[in-house]
Structure formats: C-alpha cells, structure tokens
Amino acid sequence: METSLRDNRGRRVKIRVRNLTKRFGDLLVLDDISFDVAEGEFLSIVGPTGCGKTTFLNCLSKLIPTTSGDIFIDGEPANPKKHNISFVFQEPTCLPWRTVRDNVALGMEIKRFPKDELRRRLDYILGLVGLKECEMLYPNQVSASMEQRMAVARAFAVNPDLLLMDEPYGQLDVRLRYYLEDELIRLWQTLKSTVIFVTHNIEEAIYVAERVLVLTNKPTKIKADITIDLPRPRSPVDPKFVELRKQVTELIRWW
C-alpha cells in the first residue's frame, strides 16, 4: 500500500477503506464500500434509519469481522493491537467505580503509556475539556453531559490513529448538543485527530464535518460524497449552511 497518497486538498491519506462488505447470513448490510479519509480530517456519515451506520463503525473498529474488503491505516491493515482506534458510543461508557480522572486515563493505561507521559497528557486533556475541577468525582456525581465529555476525552487521550463516534450526542437536548459539538470541534482542531462521526442528524453532520458521506438504504452503498466548505464557527442560519442541509436531506429522503 502507498502511504504517500493525497486527497484532493493535498492532504496525506490516513485511512483507506476498500470494498468493505458485511453480511449477516443472507442479509447483505454493507455492499462494497470504498472511500479515503485524510490525516486529521473530520468526516461525518449520515443515512436513513436502519441502513447499517453502527454496523459500519463496528467493522471499521474491528469490533466485528467484515465479510470481505480491507481497512488500512497508514498503508497497513488496521489492527487494534498496533493502531490506536478509539470509539465513542451512543451511551456513556464510564466505569462507575473509577473517578473522572481514572476513567479518562483508562485507554492510556491499557495502551501502557509511560507514567510521566500519561500524567502530563491526562492533565492536559482534562484541562481542555473542562473536567479538571471535578476530576476526583465519580460518574454518578456528575451530569450526563459530563459523562459523555469524559468518554470523548478518554478517546482523544490515546492520540488515536482513528477516532470513531457513533451518535455521541443523540441523547442530549439541542442546546447542550451545540455546546458539546463546539467543544468537540475545538478538541479536534487542537489535537488534530482523524475523526469519523456517525449521526442521524443532518444539521449536526454539516455543523461539525469537513466532508459528509451519505449512505443509501440496505444493502448500503455510498450515495454521495459532499465537501462542507464553510468557515468556522458555523451558523445553521447561514444561507450556504441551509443549502447544504437541504441537499443532504433530499439525498436521504428520495431513494
């Protein structure tokens, strides 16, 4: 595999997905999907309910095996034992017996970060996400939004080769979601991670991403690949934002 491939903006390709196919028995869910993600890119994926978005992420993360196809990171087959692949799920996944600080540190402990590096990076990440003041509290002592913030911080803390996010703010109200989306963008811009963000919310996809992949219904293929060329911070009432939202909505609505 070539490691010097570039996208149309001249950025190095970090992730290559080729001919990704997933069957459950006779049911074809993912049908020969191929795409690239640039290093440090923020990619959103949207599609109709039940099209297999979570299955798609589970295959990318290697949580479940693919039926066929390949996933490459830096030109090598994706391997969770070698690559840092982080996953933020729909529901908070914090361990109730560990403090906020210890929850955020968990991934670094599993990856065996040197103690001094772990401590420095942990303090840095906690400061970035505003959890320093509550770092010694337990999950049942903080709000739902703080729990999800912990999960996001834990995922970023390991300096992931690929960060996968499965509708992480779907359970939160609109105002809180905008706040956490802004925080996510700031984290991504600061830490320069490569992010694939799945959401059913079209407005959210356009608000956070540089590019949006629109999936079809099952058997799932990529229907459209749309560049979101909008300055940040973005406004949902910007005419260009509204136009893009309408474009993506129409792609999902008509099959």
C-alpha positions in Angstrom: 0.0 0.0 0.0 1.2 3.5 -0.8 1.5 5.8 2.3 2.1 9.0 0.3 -1.4 9.2 -1.4 -3.0 12.6 -1.2 -6.6 13.7 -1.2 -8.0 16.5 -3.5 -6.9 19.1 -0.9 -3.3 17.8 -0.9 -3.5 16.1 2.5 -2.0 12.7 3.2 -4.5 9.9 3.1 -4.6 8.3 6.6 -7.5 5.8 6.3 -8.3 3.7 3.2 -11.5 1.6 3.1 -11.7 -0.8 0.1 -14.6 -2.9 -0.9 -16.0 -3.2 2.6 -18.8 -5.8 2.6 -20.7 -7.2 5.6 -23.3 -9.9 5.5 -25.3 -11.4 8.4 -26.3 -14.8 6.9 -28.3 -14.0 3.7 -28.8 -10.3 4.7 -26.4 -8.0 2.8 -25.9 -4.9 5.0 -22.8 -3.2 3.7 -22.3 -3.5 -0.1 -18.7 -3.0 -1.4 -18.0 0.4 0.2 -14.8 2.2 -0.6 -13.5 5.7 0.5 -10.5 7.5 1.9 -10.1 9.8 4.9 -7.2 12.3 5.0 -4.9 12.7 8.0 -6.6 15.0 10.5 -9.9 15.1 8.6 -13.3 15.3 10.3 -15.7 13.1 8.3 -19.4 12.7 9.0 -21.6 9.8 7.9 -25.4 10.1 7.5 -28.1 7.8 6.2 -31.6 6.6 6.7 -32.6 4.8 9.9 -31.6 1.2 9.8 -29.1 1.5 6.9 -26.3 0.0 9.0 -24.3 3.0 10.2 -23.5 1.3 13.5 -22.5 -1.9 11.8 -20.3 0.2 9.5 -18.5 1.7 12.5 -18.2 -1.7 14.2 -16.5 -3.1 11.1 -14.1 -0.1 10.9 -13.2 -0.5 14.6 -12.7 -4.3 14.1 -15.3 -4.9 16.8 -16.9 -7.3 14.3 -15.3 -9.0 11.3 -16.0 -7.9 7.8 -17.3 -10.4 5.3 -14.8 -9.1 2.7 -12.8 -5.9 2.0 -9.9 -4.2 3.6 -9.3 -1.3 6.0 -5.8 0.3 6.0 -4.3 2.8 8.4 -1.1 4.5 7.2 -0.9 1.9 4.4 -1.1 -1.1 6.7 -4.1 -3.4 7.6 -6.0 -1.9 10.5 -5.0 -3.8 13.7 -6.3 -2.7 17.1 -3.2 -4.3 18.7 -1.0 -1.9 16.7 -3.1 1.1 15.9 -4.9 3.4 18.4 -8.6 3.0 17.3 -10.8 4.8 19.7 -14.6 4.5 19.8 -17.2 6.8 21.5 -20.6 5.1 21.7 -24.1 6.5 21.8 -24.4 5.8 25.6 -21.8 6.9 28.1 -19.4 4.0 28.8 -17.8 5.3 32.0 -16.8 2.8 34.7 -18.8 3.7 37.9 -16.1 2.6 40.3 -13.4 4.9 38.7 -13.2 8.6 39.2 -13.5 11.1 36.3 -9.7 11.3 36.2 -9.3 7.5 36.2 -12.0 7.0 33.6 -10.2 9.4 31.2 -6.9 7.7 31.9 -8.2 4.2 31.1 -7.3 4.0 27.5 -3.8 5.2 28.2 -3.4 2.6 30.9 -4.5 -0.1 28.5 -2.0 1.2 25.9 0.7 1.2 28.6 1.6 4.9 28.2 4.7 5.7 30.3 3.6 7.1 33.7 5.1 10.5 33.3 3.6 10.9 29.8 0.2 9.5 31.0 0.1 12.1 33.8 1.1 15.0 31.6 -1.4 14.1 28.8 -4.2 13.4 31.3 -3.8 16.8 33.0 -3.7 18.4 29.5 -6.8 16.7 28.2 -8.8 17.3 31.5 -8.0 20.9 31.2 -9.0 21.0 27.5 -12.5 19.6 28.2 -13.1 21.5 31.5 -13.1 18.4 33.8 -10.2 19.4 36.0 -12.3 20.7 38.8 -14.4 17.5 39.0 -11.6 15.0 38.3 -12.0 13.2 41.7 -15.8 12.8 41.4 -17.4 9.6 40.3 -19.8 9.2 37.3 -22.9 9.1 39.5 -21.8 12.5 40.9 -21.7 14.3 37.5 -24.2 15.2 34.8 -25.0 13.2 31.7 -23.2 15.7 29.6 -20.1 15.5 31.7 -20.2 11.7 31.4 -20.2 12.0 27.7 -17.5 14.6 27.9 -15.4 12.0 29.8 -15.9 9.4 27.1 -14.8 11.9 24.4 -11.8 12.9 26.5 -10.8 9.3 27.0 -11.0 8.6 23.3 -8.8 11.6 22.4 -6.4 11.0 25.2 -4.7 8.0 23.5 -3.8 10.2 20.4 -5.9 7.9 18.2 -4.9 6.9 14.7 -8.7 6.8 14.1 -11.5 8.1 16.3 -15.0 6.7 15.6 -18.0 8.4 17.1 -21.5 6.8 17.0 -24.1 9.5 17.6 -22.4 10.5 20.8 -24.8 13.4 21.5 -28.1 11.8 20.3 -29.5 11.6 23.8 -28.9 15.2 24.8 -31.1 18.3 24.3 -30.4 20.7 21.4 -28.7 23.5 23.4 -26.4 21.1 25.1 -25.6 19.4 21.9 -24.4 22.6 20.3 -22.2 23.3 23.3 -20.6 19.9 23.1 -20.3 20.0 19.3 -18.4 23.2 19.7 -16.2 21.6 22.3 -15.6 18.6 20.0 -14.5 20.8 17.2 -12.1 22.7 19.4 -10.6 19.4 20.6 -10.3 18.1 17.1 -8.6 21.3 15.9 -6.2 21.3 18.9 -5.3 17.6 18.8 -5.5 17.1 15.0 -7.1 13.6 15.2 -8.7 11.8 12.3 -12.5 11.5 13.1 -15.4 9.6 11.5 -18.6 10.8 13.1 -21.9 8.9 12.5 -25.1 10.8 13.1 -28.8 10.7 12.0 -28.9 14.5 12.5 -28.2 16.2 9.2 -27.7 19.6 10.7 -25.2 18.2 13.2 -23.2 16.5 10.4 -22.9 19.7 8.5 -22.1 21.7 11.6 -19.1 19.6 12.7 -17.6 18.0 9.5 -15.4 18.9 6.6 -17.0 16.2 4.4 -20.2 14.2 4.6 -20.8 10.7 3.2 -24.4 10.0 2.5 -25.3 6.3 2.7 -28.2 4.5 0.9 -30.7 2.1 2.5 -29.7 -1.5 2.8 -27.8 -3.0 1.1 -25.8 0.1 1.9 -23.6 1.9 -0.5 -22.2 5.5 -0.6 -24.7 7.6 -2.4 -22.9 11.0 -2.2 -19.6 12.5 -1.0 -20.2 16.1 -0.2 -17.5 18.6 0.8 -18.6 21.1 3.5 -16.6 24.2 2.5 -17.9 26.5 5.2 -15.8 28.7 7.6 -15.8 28.1 11.3 -17.6 29.0 13.5 -20.6 27.9 11.5 -24.2 29.2 11.7 -27.2 27.0 10.9 -29.0 30.1 9.5 -26.2 30.9 7.1 -27.7 30.6 3.6 -24.9 28.2 2.4 -25.4 26.0 5.5 -29.2 25.9 4.8 -28.5 25.0 1.2 -26.2 22.1 2.2 -28.7 20.9 4.7 -31.4 20.8 2.1 -29.1 19.0 -0.4 -28.3 16.2 2.1 -31.9 16.0 3.3 -33.1 15.4 -0.3 -30.4 12.8 -0.8 -31.7 10.8 2.2 -35.3 11.4 1.5 -35.6 10.1 -2.0 -34.4 6.6 -2.9 
